[in-house]
Amino acid sequence: MRRTAIALSVIAAAFLASAPATAAPAGGDTGTAAGRGWEPVPSLPWDVSAGLRCDFPVHGEAVVDEVVRHVLDTYPDGSVKRAAYRGDLVVRVTNSATGASYDADAGGRAIVEYRPDGSQHWSVRGPVLVGFGQAGGTLARGLYIIDGVYTMDIGVTGHKTVTMVHASSDDLCARID
């Protein structure tokens, strides 16, 4: 099943690393989309130490990455103010200690507002891979696929507040434990 995805390298860094970040928009054909103002935003592989997200070290790497971005609005200095993300994204999430892995569909769609203070507001439809640190947001420490219709606010400290309109979460740490 094809879904649009929200997966930016910046988002992956924000959601998974000690600082928050990871999500990528899903979409369709990046070849034709690029001609209409859409640009590829490849997700970089990432590693998280034991205890930061799961009880064990975790490695993540895109096995399908067709995420593209369309800048909707910019600040006077040219930096991105709002952008839309879409495209297929499947991330292989691996328990680095045991080798157990799970291919997570993170192919949602999102519109992300980048605020001047460094905080972000996401309006999302579909699955996105999100990491939470200890006391780092509305979900317990872990890695999750959040799927459905929801918003996410990422504060300047990386604290994530997810407001689910009609959504569910899947605990990826439990899947690869």
For each residue, the residues with C-beta under 8 A, 3 or more apart:
1: 105
2: 26 28 88 107
3: 26 88 105 107 108 126 127
4: 25 26 27 28 85 86 87 88 107 108 109 125 126
5: 24 25 26 27 66 67 85 86 87 88 89 105 106 107 108 109 126 127 128
6: 11 23 24 25 26 67 85 86 89 106 108 109 110 112 122 124 126 128
7: 11 12 22 23 24 25 41 43 62 65 67 85 87 89 91 106 107 128 129
8: 11 12 21 22 23 24 25 41 43 67 69 85 112
9: 12 13 41 42 43 44
10: 13 14 21
11: 6 7 8 14 15 21 22 23 24 112 128
12: 7 8 9 15 16 17 21 22 23 24 43 44 46 60 129
13: 9 10 16 17 19 21 22 46
14: 10 11 17 19 20 21 22 120 154 158
15: 11 12 20 21 22 23 129 130 131 132 160
16: 12 13 21 22 46 48 53 58 60 129 131 143
17: 12 13 14 20 21 46 48 52 131
18: 52 133
19: 13 14 158
20: 14 15 17 131 132 133 136 137 154 158 159 160
21: 8 10 11 12 13 14 15 16 17 154 158
22: 7 8 11 12 13 14 15 16 43 46 106 128 129 130 131
23: 6 7 8 11 12 15 85 106 108 110 122 124 128 129 130 152
24: 5 6 7 8 11 12 41 43 65 67 85 87 89 106 107 108 128
25: 4 5 6 7 8 67 68 69 84 85 86 87 108 109 110
26: 2 3 4 5 6 66 67 85 86 87 88 89 107 108 109 126
27: 4 5 30 33 38 66 67 68 85 86 87 88 109
28: 2 4 32 33 66 86 87
29: 32 33
30: 27 33 34 38 40 66 68 87
31: 34 35
32: 28 29 35 36
33: 27 28 29 30 36 38 68 70
34: 30 31 38 39 40 68
35: 31 32
36: 32 33 70
37: 70 71
38: 27 30 33 34 68 69 70 86
39: 34 68 69 70
40: 30 34 67 68 69
41: 7 8 9 24 67 68 69 85
42: 9 62 65 67
43: 7 8 9 12 22 24 62 65 67 89 91
44: 9 12
45: 59 60 61 62
46: 12 13 16 17 22 59 60 61
47: 57 58 59 60 96
48: 16 17 52 53 54 57 58 60 131 143
49: 52 57
50: 54 55 56 57 97
51: 55
52: 17 18 48 49 133 141
53: 16 48 58 131 132 133 141 142 143 173
54: 48 50 57 58 95 142 143 172 173 176 177
55: 50 51 173 177
56: 50 95 96 97 98 177
57: 47 48 49 50 54 95 96 97
58: 16 47 48 53 54 93 94 95 96 143 173 176
59: 45 46 47 93 94 96
60: 12 16 45 46 47 48 91 92 93 94 129
61: 45 46 91 92 94
62: 7 42 43 45 65 89 90 91 92
63: 90 91 92 103
64: 88 89 90
65: 7 24 42 43 62 87 88 89 90
66: 5 26 27 28 30 87 88 89
67: 5 6 7 8 24 25 26 27 40 41 42 43 85 86 87 88 89
68: 25 27 30 33 34 38 39 40 41 85 86 87
69: 8 25 38 39 40 41 83 84 85
70: 33 36 37 38 39 83 84
71: 37 74 80 82 83
72: 81 82 83 84 111
73: 80 81 82
74: 71 78 79 80 81
75: 78 79 80 81 116
76:
77:
78: 74 75
79: 74 75 114
80: 71 73 74 75 83 114
81: 72 73 74 75 113 114
82: 71 72 73 111 112 113 114
83: 69 70 71 72 80 111 112 114
84: 25 69 70 72 109 110 111 112
85: 4 5 6 7 8 23 24 25 26 27 41 67 68 69 109 110 111 112
86: 4 5 6 25 26 27 28 38 67 68 109
87: 4 5 7 24 25 26 27 28 30 65 66 67 68 107
88: 2 3 4 5 26 27 64 65 66 67 107
89: 5 6 7 24 26 43 62 64 65 66 67 105 106 107
90: 62 63 64 65 103 104 105 106 107
91: 7 43 60 61 62 63 103 104 106 129
92: 60 61 62 63 101 102 103 104
93: 58 59 60 101 102 103 104 129 143 172 175 176
94: 58 59 60 61 99 100 101 176
95: 54 56 57 58 98 99 100 101 176 177
96: 47 56 57 58 59 99
97: 50 56 57
98: 56 95 176
99: 94 95 96
100: 94 95 176 177
101: 92 93 94 95 176
102: 92 93 172 175 176
103: 63 90 91 92 93
104: 90 91 92 93 127 129 145 170 172
105: 1 3 5 89 90 127 145
106: 5 6 7 22 23 24 89 90 91 127 128 129 145
107: 2 3 4 5 7 24 26 87 88 89 90 126 127
108: 3 4 5 6 23 24 25 26 124 125 126 127 128 147
109: 4 5 6 25 26 27 84 85 86 124 125 126
110: 6 23 25 84 85 122 123 124 125 128
111: 72 82 83 84 85 122 123
112: 6 8 11 82 83 84 85 120 121 122
113: 81 82 120 121 122
114: 79 80 81 82 83 120
115: 118 119 120 121
116: 75
117: 156
118: 115 156
119: 115 153 154 155 156
120: 14 112 113 114 115 152 153 154
121: 112 113 115 151 152 153 154
122: 6 23 110 111 112 113 128 151 152 153 154
123: 110 111 151
124: 6 23 108 109 110 128 146 149 150 151 152
125: 4 108 109 110 148 149
126: 3 4 5 6 26 107 108 109 147 148
127: 3 5 104 105 106 107 108 145 146 147
128: 5 6 7 11 22 23 24 106 108 110 122 124 145 146 147 152
129: 7 12 15 16 22 23 60 91 93 104 106 143 144 145 172
130: 15 22 23 139 143 144 145 146 152 160 162
131: 15 16 17 20 22 48 53 142 143 144
132: 15 20 53 136 137 139 140 141 142 143 144 160
133: 18 20 52 53 136 137 141 158
134: 141
135: 141
136: 20 132 133 141 158 159 160
137: 20 132 133 159 160 161 162
138: 160 161 162 163
139: 130 132 142 144 160 162 169
140: 132
141: 52 53 132 133 134 135 136
142: 53 54 131 132 139 171 172 173
143: 16 48 53 54 58 93 129 130 131 132 171 172 173
144: 129 130 131 132 139 169 170 171 172
145: 104 105 106 127 128 129 130 169 170 172
146: 124 127 128 130 150 152 162 164 167 168 169 170
147: 108 126 127 128 167 168 169 170
148: 125 126 164 165 166 167 168
149: 124 125 164 165 166 167
150: 124 146 162 163 164 165 166 167
151: 121 122 123 124 162 163 165
152: 23 120 121 122 124 128 130 146 160 161 162 163
153: 119 120 121 122 160 161 163
154: 14 20 21 119 120 121 122 158 159 160
155: 119 158 159 160 161
156: 117 118 119
157:
158: 14 19 20 21 133 136 154 155
159: 20 136 137 154 155
160: 15 20 130 132 136 137 138 139 152 153 154 155
161: 137 138 152 153 155
162: 130 137 138 139 146 150 151 152 167
163: 138 150 151 152 153
164: 146 148 149 150 167 168
165: 148 149 150 151
166: 148 149 150
167: 146 147 148 149 150 162 164
168: 146 147 148 164
169: 139 144 145 146 147
170: 104 144 145 146 147 175
171: 142 143 144 174 175
172: 54 93 102 104 129 142 143 144 145 175 176
173: 53 54 55 58 142 143 176 177
174: 171 177
175: 93 102 170 171 172
176: 54 58 93 94 95 98 100 101 102 172 173
177: 54 55 56 95 100 173 174
